[in-house]
């Protein structure tokens, strides 16, 4: 559900690119996003916990932090600006990154302690 929730939010923002960039780059926009950020991160942490059982707390926090970044307008707008891709292609890159990371987490052996690393 993490990639699907990103696609839903990004789809709306893609139809309103000036709003998306204003939310990202203005003080008022950042203030508006702050309210959503906590809820989004809580949902992502819960999804990681459910989708990848057996992760250590540290690895779960790391995965949620990365996926939380990827599930932001900041990620796809930056990819778009830096790569020259259009918005839809930049969003597809983000979905690919989310799906790839989750697949890798699911495939790893989590029975071995991470030793605090």
Secondary structure by P-SEA (a helix, b strand, c coil): caaaaaaaaaaaaaacaaaaaaacccaaaaaaaccaaaaaaaaaaaaaaaacccccaaaaaaaaaaaaaaacaaaaaaaaaaccccaaaaaaaaaaaaaaaaaaaaacccccccccc
